[in-house]
C-alpha cells in the first residue's frame, strides 16, 4: 500500500464491533470506541483489509452481516500473497499464535507481508498484546521485515491527543 499516510490493517473484530447491536456492555463499549476511531482517526490512515477478513465476516450468520461485509468491500483490498500464507504457517509453527487460531496467524501474516504500520484489532488474547508483539517482531526480523504494531482502537496513536501516528 503505497501511501504517505500510515497504513493500518483491520482485522475482523473492528468491522464487527462497528456494527454490533447486542446488549453486552463491554461489546457496546468497543462499538462506541470503534465508531469514534472510525470518525475521528481513520481519515489519517490508509486502511486495508484482505480476503481473510472478508472470509471471516462471511462465516456464520449474525445481525448486520450484510452491512459489515459491504463496509469491508469498500476498503482497500490487500491481495493474498504467497509470502503471507507461508508466514502464517511459520507463525503457527513458532507458536506466535496458538495452532487452534490459524485465522489470527493469517491476519498477522497479511499485515506483515504487506508492510502495514499497524494491525488494528480487538483481539487481545492472540494479537494486541505485548507477548504477541515481541514474538511477531522476532519472526518478522527473521524475514527481514518490520513488524506492524498490534494495537486496538484504545491503544493506536491518536492525532486528537496530539500523538504522532507515522512510523519512524
C-alpha positions in Angstrom: 0.0 0.0 0.0 2.0 3.0 -1.2 0.8 6.0 0.7 2.0 9.0 2.6 -0.4 8.1 5.4 0.5 5.5 7.9 -1.1 2.2 7.0 -3.5 0.2 9.1 -4.8 -3.3 8.5 -8.3 -4.0 10.0 -9.0 -7.4 11.3 -12.5 -8.8 11.5 -13.2 -7.6 15.1 -13.0 -4.0 14.1 -15.7 -4.2 11.5 -17.8 -6.5 13.6 -17.6 -4.2 16.6 -18.6 -1.2 14.4 -21.9 -2.8 13.6 -22.5 -4.6 17.0 -26.2 -4.4 18.2 -26.2 -6.7 21.2 -26.6 -5.9 24.9 -23.1 -7.0 26.2 -21.8 -3.9 28.0 -18.1 -4.5 27.0 -19.1 -5.0 23.4 -21.1 -1.8 23.4 -18.0 0.0 24.7 -16.0 -1.5 21.9 -18.6 -0.3 19.4 -18.5 3.2 20.7 -14.7 3.3 20.7 -14.6 1.8 17.2 -17.0 4.3 15.8 -15.2 7.2 17.4 -11.9 5.9 15.9 -13.6 5.5 12.5 -15.0 9.0 12.5 -12.1 10.9 14.0 -8.8 9.0 13.4 -9.4 6.8 10.3 -9.0 9.6 7.8 -5.4 9.9 9.0 -4.6 6.4 7.9 -4.6 4.3 4.7 -6.9 1.5 5.7 -6.8 -2.1 4.2 -8.5 -5.4 4.6 -7.9 -8.8 2.9 -9.8 -11.9 1.8 -9.1 -13.4 5.2 -11.1 -10.5 6.8 -13.9 -11.0 4.3 -13.9 -14.8 4.7 -14.3 -14.5 8.5 -17.0 -11.9 8.1 -18.9 -14.2 5.7 -18.7 -17.2 8.1 -21.9 -18.0 10.1 -24.9 -15.7 10.3 -25.3 -12.7 12.6 -27.2 -9.4 12.7 -26.0 -6.7 10.3 -23.8 -9.1 8.5 -24.7 -7.6 5.1 -23.6 -4.1 6.3 -20.4 -5.4 7.8 -19.4 -7.2 4.6 -20.4 -4.2 2.5 -18.2 -2.0 4.7 -15.2 -4.3 4.2 -15.7 -4.4 0.5 -15.5 -0.6 0.3 -12.0 -0.6 1.8 -8.7 -1.1 0.0 -8.1 -4.8 -0.6 -4.7 -6.3 0.1 -4.3 -9.4 -2.1 -3.4 -12.8 -0.6 0.3 -13.2 -1.4 2.3 -16.4 -1.2 4.6 -14.8 1.4 1.7 -14.2 3.7 0.5 -17.8 3.5 4.0 -19.1 4.2 4.5 -16.6 7.0 1.2 -17.6 8.6 2.4 -21.2 8.7 5.6 -20.1 10.3 3.8 -18.1 12.9 1.8 -21.2 13.8 4.9 -23.3 13.9 6.7 -20.8 16.2 3.6 -20.6 18.3 3.3 -16.9 17.9 -0.4 -17.6 18.0 -2.0 -21.0 19.0 -2.3 -23.7 16.4 -6.0 -23.6 17.0 -6.1 -20.0 15.7 -4.9 -20.1 12.1 -7.1 -17.1 11.2 -5.3 -15.0 13.7 -2.0 -16.1 12.3 -3.2 -15.3 8.7 -4.4 -11.8 9.7 -1.0 -11.1 11.4 0.9 -12.5 8.4 -1.0 -10.5 5.8 -0.4 -7.3 7.7 3.3 -8.1 8.0 3.7 -9.3 4.4 2.1 -6.0 3.1 4.4 -4.0 5.4 1.5 -2.4 7.2 2.3 0.0 10.0 -0.5 -1.2 12.3 -2.8 -4.2 12.7 -5.9 -2.9 14.4 -7.9 -5.4 16.4 -10.0 -6.0 19.5 -8.4 -9.4 19.9 -6.2 -9.0 23.0 -5.9 -12.8 23.6 -3.8 -13.5 20.5 -3.0 -10.3 18.7 -2.9 -6.9 20.5 -0.7 -7.8 23.5 3.0 -7.3 24.4 3.8 -11.1 24.2 2.3 -11.4 20.7 4.1 -8.2 19.6 7.5 -9.4 20.8 7.0 -12.8 19.1 5.9 -11.1 15.9 8.9 -8.8 16.0 11.3 -11.8 16.2 9.5 -13.7 13.4 9.5 -10.6 11.1 13.1 -9.9 11.8 13.9 -13.4 10.5 12.1 -12.5 7.3 13.8 -9.1 7.1 10.5 -7.3 7.6 9.4 -4.7 10.0 6.6 -5.9 12.2 3.3 -4.0 12.3 2.3 -2.6 15.7 -0.5 -4.8 17.1 -3.0 -2.3 18.5 -6.6 -1.8 19.5 -8.7 1.4 18.9 -7.8 2.2 22.5 -4.0 1.9 22.0 -3.3 3.1 18.5 -1.8 6.6 18.5 -4.4 9.4 18.1 -4.0 12.7 16.4 -6.8 14.1 18.6 -4.4 13.6 21.5 -1.5 15.2 19.7 0.3 11.9 19.2 2.4 11.1 16.1 1.0 8.3 14.1 3.7 8.0 11.5 6.2 5.2 11.7 9.8 6.3 12.0 
